[in-house]
């Protein structure tokens, strides 16, 4: 199909639930994408972090090719080695847990919410945070602390209270005899790269222990090496009761995970929860390739070293453009650059110069390059951003 025919087909035959840029991509490799006209782009925001190893990593492709010739799907009332191996590898890198496999971050959030209600035995309220994001399905949307995503979908499911990140008093004020859990992103992605304080997270862990409540770490964006550790909670010296994963784990394929502390995991029994396509042999094989590649290629070192370099360069840019850049925030390779001006035009100008980035909350540029990114690619992206800001 030619470009105009693709655009027409989208307009006439595909629901307009996304704000799309007029770009048609047909090929990807590493940190680069090529459009239908053959133009090459540097991708510094690969699918909200889905492209943890970049596009079409050879180890992931090899794993998929191997598995697709053997077994693509098997129902979850049977066993297969992919789930067993992946659950084992996740446990080795995280905490002692049992795993539920699904297809997305929203599904993982839904599973966590259902688990808490069953665990609570009458307690059902979950405290979440302003500017959080937990998914688009109704319960995950109700947990999301941003009214703009909920507008028009009322009545929103009950059972959620919103506190202020890094404000323990607001959490305590939200408590009731119905509270069963606290759910947070350690770094709020869609909320603008807002980082939870270590002291605050430690206090949350203590509060949950005292009240027999569950602490849920939503690591859909922060998990799988994004912050320089395999999971963001490992920066905080605590262990959650439940952790949700998705995006970067599948290497481009759809996967979601709810990991639940082993001592309480059997709260959900057969027939209480399910996901038809969750944890298929194909996606498990891809996810295993992702985990092994991160380890074998020492990518956490790359994330930490280049993350510090990127932070330093962005802060230098802040000094250079103080009227434009308000603040630089981030850990590892997950950065937000808060602007004093709207970010939409900055993103569009970067696209014209073949750099793909994102803007959230109207004024926060997001840079989340692949864990495999090179210093040369970081410098190239910084050069484009510098030229765009210089033209403002």
C-alpha positions in Angstrom: 0.0 0.0 0.0 1.1 3.5 -0.7 1.3 6.2 2.0 -2.0 8.0 1.0 -3.9 4.7 0.9 -2.6 3.8 4.3 -3.7 7.1 5.7 -7.1 6.8 4.1 -7.6 3.3 5.4 -6.8 4.5 8.9 -9.2 7.4 8.7 -12.0 5.3 7.3 -11.5 1.9 8.9 -9.5 2.2 12.2 -10.9 3.9 15.3 -9.2 7.2 16.1 -8.3 6.4 19.7 -4.7 7.6 19.4 -3.1 10.9 18.6 -1.0 9.9 15.6 1.9 11.6 13.9 1.8 11.3 10.1 4.6 8.7 10.1 4.4 5.2 8.5 7.2 3.0 9.8 8.1 -0.2 8.0 11.5 -1.3 9.5 13.4 -1.1 12.7 16.8 -2.1 14.0 18.3 -1.2 17.3 17.6 2.5 18.1 16.6 3.3 14.5 13.3 3.2 12.5 12.8 3.7 8.8 9.6 5.1 7.3 7.8 4.1 4.1 9.9 6.7 2.2 13.2 5.3 3.4 13.9 8.1 5.9 15.8 7.0 9.0 14.8 8.1 12.5 16.6 7.8 15.9 14.0 6.4 18.3 14.5 7.8 21.9 11.1 6.7 23.0 10.5 3.2 21.7 6.9 2.4 22.5 6.8 3.8 26.1 9.7 1.6 26.9 8.5 -1.5 25.1 11.6 -1.6 23.0 13.9 -2.2 25.9 16.5 -3.8 23.6 15.7 -1.5 20.7 13.9 -2.7 17.6 14.3 -6.3 16.3 17.1 -7.3 18.6 18.8 -10.4 17.0 18.6 -12.5 20.2 14.8 -11.8 20.5 14.3 -12.5 16.8 16.2 -15.8 17.1 14.2 -16.9 20.1 10.9 -16.1 18.3 11.9 -17.9 15.1 12.9 -21.0 17.1 9.6 -21.0 19.1 7.2 -20.2 16.3 8.2 -23.4 14.5 7.5 -25.5 17.6 4.5 -24.2 19.6 2.9 -20.7 19.4 -0.1 -21.1 21.8 -1.2 -23.6 24.4 -4.2 -23.1 26.8 -3.4 -22.3 30.4 -5.0 -25.5 31.7 -1.8 -27.3 30.5 1.8 -26.8 31.4 4.7 -25.6 29.1 8.4 -25.0 29.9 8.3 -21.3 28.8 6.3 -20.2 31.8 8.3 -22.3 34.2 11.6 -21.0 32.9 10.4 -17.3 32.8 8.9 -17.5 36.3 12.2 -18.9 37.6 14.3 -16.2 36.0 12.0 -13.4 37.2 12.3 -14.8 40.8 16.1 -15.0 40.5 16.2 -11.3 39.6 13.5 -10.1 41.9 11.8 -11.3 45.1 10.4 -14.7 46.2 7.1 -14.7 44.4 4.5 -16.6 42.4 3.7 -15.3 38.9 0.5 -14.7 37.0 1.0 -14.1 33.3 -1.2 -11.8 31.2 -0.8 -9.5 28.2 -0.4 -5.9 29.3 0.2 -3.5 32.1 -3.5 -2.8 32.4 -4.2 -6.5 32.7 -1.6 -6.8 35.4 -3.1 -3.8 37.3 -6.6 -5.5 37.1 -5.1 -8.7 38.5 -3.5 -6.8 41.3 -6.8 -5.0 42.2 -8.7 -8.3 42.1 -6.1 -10.0 44.3 -6.3 -7.2 46.9 -10.0 -7.5 47.1 -9.9 -11.2 47.7 -7.0 -10.8 50.2 -8.9 -8.1 52.0 -11.9 -10.2 53.0 -14.2 -7.2 53.1 -11.5 -4.5 52.8 -11.4 -3.3 49.3 -10.1 0.3 49.2 -6.7 1.0 47.5 -4.8 4.2 47.9 -3.1 5.5 44.7 -1.5 8.8 43.9 -2.1 12.0 42.0 -0.6 11.9 38.5 -0.3 8.1 38.6 -1.2 6.0 35.6 -2.2 2.3 35.9 -4.0 1.5 32.7 -7.1 2.2 30.5 -9.4 -0.6 31.6 -12.1 0.6 34.0 -10.6 -0.6 37.4 -7.1 0.5 36.3 -8.5 3.8 35.1 -10.2 4.3 38.5 -6.8 3.6 40.2 -5.2 6.2 37.9 -4.8 9.6 39.7 -5.5 11.8 36.7 -9.1 12.9 36.2 -8.6 13.7 32.5 -8.3 10.0 31.6 -11.5 9.3 33.6 -13.7 12.0 32.0 -16.6 10.6 30.1 -16.4 7.1 31.4 -18.4 7.6 34.6 -19.5 6.0 36.8 -15.9 5.1 37.7 -15.6 1.9 39.8 -15.5 2.6 43.5 -12.8 1.6 46.0 -9.9 4.0 45.2 -8.6 7.0 47.1 -6.0 9.4 45.9 -3.1 10.7 48.0 -0.1 13.0 47.2 3.2 11.4 46.2 5.9 11.8 48.8 3.3 13.1 51.4 2.8 10.4 54.1 0.3 12.5 55.9 -2.0 12.5 52.9 -1.8 8.7 52.8 -2.6 8.4 56.5 -5.6 10.8 55.9 -6.9 8.5 53.2 -6.8 5.4 55.4 -10.1 3.8 56.6 -11.1 0.4 58.0 -11.7 -0.6 54.4 -8.1 0.1 53.1 -6.4 -3.0 51.9 -3.5 -1.7 49.8 -1.3 1.1 48.5 -0.4 1.1 44.8 2.3 3.3 43.4 4.8 3.9 40.6 8.2 4.5 42.0 8.7 6.8 39.1 5.5 8.2 37.6 5.9 7.9 33.8 2.7 9.3 32.3 2.6 11.7 35.3 5.8 13.5 34.2 8.7 11.5 35.6 8.0 12.2 39.2 10.2 10.2 41.5 9.2 8.7 44.9 11.5 9.7 47.8 13.3 6.8 49.5 12.2 7.9 53.0 8.6 8.1 51.8 8.7 4.6 50.3 10.3 3.2 53.4 7.5 4.8 55.5 4.9 3.3 53.1 6.3 -0.1 53.6 6.3 0.3 57.4 2.7 1.6 57.3 1.5 -1.3 55.2 3.2 -3.8 57.5 1.5 -2.2 60.6 -1.9 -2.2 59.0 -1.7 -5.6 57.3 -2.0 -3.9 53.9 -0.4 -4.8 50.6 2.2 -2.6 48.9 1.9 -2.8 45.1 4.8 -1.6 42.9 3.6 -0.7 39.4 6.8 -1.4 37.5 5.2 -1.5 34.0 7.5 1.3 32.8 10.3 1.2 35.4 10.9 -2.6 35.4 13.4 -4.7 33.4 16.4 -2.6 33.7 15.0 0.8 32.8 16.3 2.5 36.0 19.7 0.8 36.1 18.6 -2.0 38.4 16.4 -4.9 37.2 13.4 -3.4 39.1 13.0 0.1 40.5 12.0 -1.1 44.0 15.6 -2.3 44.4 16.8 1.3 44.7 14.6 1.7 47.8 15.7 -1.1 50.1 12.2 -2.5 50.3 10.3 -5.4 48.8 6.7 -5.0 47.5 4.0 -7.5 48.2 2.9 -7.3 44.5 4.7 -6.1 41.5 3.3 -5.5 38.0 5.4 -5.7 34.9 4.8 -5.4 31.1 6.3 -3.2 28.4 10.0 -3.9 28.3 9.8 -7.5 29.3 8.6 -8.9 25.9 11.1 -7.3 23.6 8.3 -6.0 21.5 5.8 -8.8 22.1 2.7 -8.3 24.4 3.2 -9.6 27.9 2.2 -8.7 31.4 3.1 -10.1 34.8 1.7 -9.9 38.3 4.3 -11.2 40.8 2.9 -11.8 44.3 4.9 -12.6 47.4 4.9 -16.4 47.8 3.4 -16.3 51.4 0.1 -14.8 50.1 0.0 -15.9 46.5 -2.4 -18.8 47.0 -5.1 -16.2 47.9 -6.2 -16.7 44.3 -7.3 -20.2 43.6 -8.3 -22.0 40.3 -11.2 -20.3 38.6 -10.8 -17.0 40.3 -8.7 -15.2 37.6 -7.5 -16.0 34.1 -6.0 -14.6 30.9 -6.6 -16.7 27.7 -3.4 -15.6 25.9 -1.3 -14.9 29.0 2.1 -16.4 29.1 2.1 -18.1 25.7 5.2 -20.1 24.7 6.0 -17.5 22.1 6.0 -14.5 24.4 7.8 -16.4 27.2 10.6 -17.3 24.8 11.0 -13.7 23.8 11.0 -12.5 27.4 13.6 -15.1 28.4 15.8 -13.7 25.6 15.3 -10.2 26.9 16.4 -11.2 30.4 19.4 -13.2 29.2 20.5 -10.4 26.9 20.4 -7.8 29.7 22.6 -10.1 31.7 25.0 -11.3 29.0 25.6 -7.8 27.5 25.9 -6.2 30.9 23.2 -3.7 29.9 22.5 -2.5 33.5 26.1 -1.0 33.4 25.3 0.7 30.1 22.1 2.1 31.6 23.9 3.5 34.6 26.9 4.9 32.8 25.0 6.5 29.9 22.2 7.5 32.2 24.6 9.6 34.2 26.2 11.0 31.1 22.7 11.9 29.7 21.7 13.5 33.0 24.9 15.7 33.0 24.4 16.8 29.4 20.7 17.6 29.9 21.6 19.7 33.0 24.2 21.5 30.9 21.4 22.2 28.4 19.3 23.5 31.3 22.0 26.0 32.1 22.2 27.0 28.4 18.5 27.5 28.0 17.2 28.6 31.5 14.2 30.3 30.0 13.1 27.1 28.4 14.1 24.2 30.6 12.7 24.2 34.2 14.0 20.9 35.6 15.6 17.6 34.6 14.4 14.5 36.4 15.1 10.8 36.0 16.9 7.6 37.0 18.8 5.3 34.7 17.5 5.8 31.1 14.2 7.3 32.1 14.3 11.1 31.9 11.8 13.9 32.0 12.8 17.4 30.9 10.2 19.9 32.3 9.8 23.0 30.1 8.5 26.5 30.8 6.8 26.3 27.4 4.5 23.7 25.7 6.4 20.6 24.6 4.3 19.7 21.6 6.2 21.9 19.1 9.5 20.7 20.4 8.5 17.1 19.7 7.3 18.0 16.2 10.6 19.9 15.4 12.6 17.0 16.7 10.6 14.7 14.4 11.4 16.9 11.4 15.1 16.4 12.3 14.6 12.6 12.6 14.5 12.3 16.3 11.6 10.6 18.1 10.8 11.7 21.7 7.6 12.2 23.7 5.8 14.9 25.6 3.6 14.2 28.6 1.6 16.6 30.9 2.0 19.2 28.1 5.4 20.4 29.3 7.5 17.4 30.1 9.7 15.9 27.4 10.4 12.2 27.9 13.5 10.4 26.8 13.5 6.6 27.3 16.0 5.2 24.8 16.7 1.5 24.5 19.0 -0.1 27.1 21.3 -0.9 24.3 21.7 2.7 23.2 25.3 3.9 22.5 27.1 7.1 23.5 27.2 8.1 19.8 23.4 7.8 19.6 23.0 9.7 22.9 25.2 12.5 21.5 23.2 12.5 18.2 19.9 12.9 20.1 21.3 15.7 22.3 22.6 17.5 19.2 19.1 17.5 17.6 17.5 18.6 20.8 20.0 21.4 21.3 19.4 22.7 17.8 15.6 22.6 18.3 15.9 24.5 21.6 18.3 27.0 20.1 15.7 27.9 17.4 13.0 28.8 20.0 
